[in-house]
């Protein structure tokens, strides 16, 4: 849905326009958890 892309303050998520796949860049992540709160249940799993 792209909620994680919109809410992430570190731009850790990137949408590939052609495939509509989301890539997560761990090196940019601040571990703030905003993406998990914005994400529909069970659509994403993150282990800090």
VOGU-3710 file (C-alpha; in Angstrom, 3 decimals, decimal comma):
1> xxxxxxxxxx> 0,000/0,000/0,000  3,018/2,287/0,436  2,224/3,540/3,943  5,727/2,629/5,115  7,285/4,647/2,296  5,249/7,719/3,156  5,797/7,655/6,914  9,486/6,686/7,134  11,580/9,692/8,273  14,796/8,024/7,084
11> xxxxxxxxxx> 13,662/7,091/3,553  14,508/3,466/4,332  11,865/2,207/1,896  12,009/2,577/-1,860  9,329/1,718/-4,411  10,460/0,211/-7,707  8,107/1,864/-10,224  8,128/-0,928/-12,817  7,506/-3,855/-10,462  5,743/-1,939/-7,643
21> xxxxxxxxxx> 7,975/-3,830/-5,170  9,191/-2,162/-2,010  12,867/-2,413/-1,082  13,984/-1,885/2,507  17,391/-0,289/3,145  18,462/-1,491/6,584  21,428/0,892/6,698  19,052/3,880/6,642  16,623/2,571/9,277  16,350/4,489/12,571
31> xxxxxxxxxx> 14,381/1,668/14,277  11,642/4,156/15,193  8,812/1,703/14,451  6,623/4,175/12,555  6,466/1,849/9,558  5,122/-0,987/11,689  2,405/1,230/13,125  1,375/2,414/9,648  1,468/-1,053/8,108  -1,617/-3,288/7,867
41> xxxxxxxx> -1,488/-6,276/10,251  0,953/-9,024/9,214  1,990/-7,247/6,007  5,486/-6,611/7,367  7,669/-8,187/10,017  10,749/-6,478/11,445  13,281/-7,836/13,933  15,434/-5,221/15,682
//
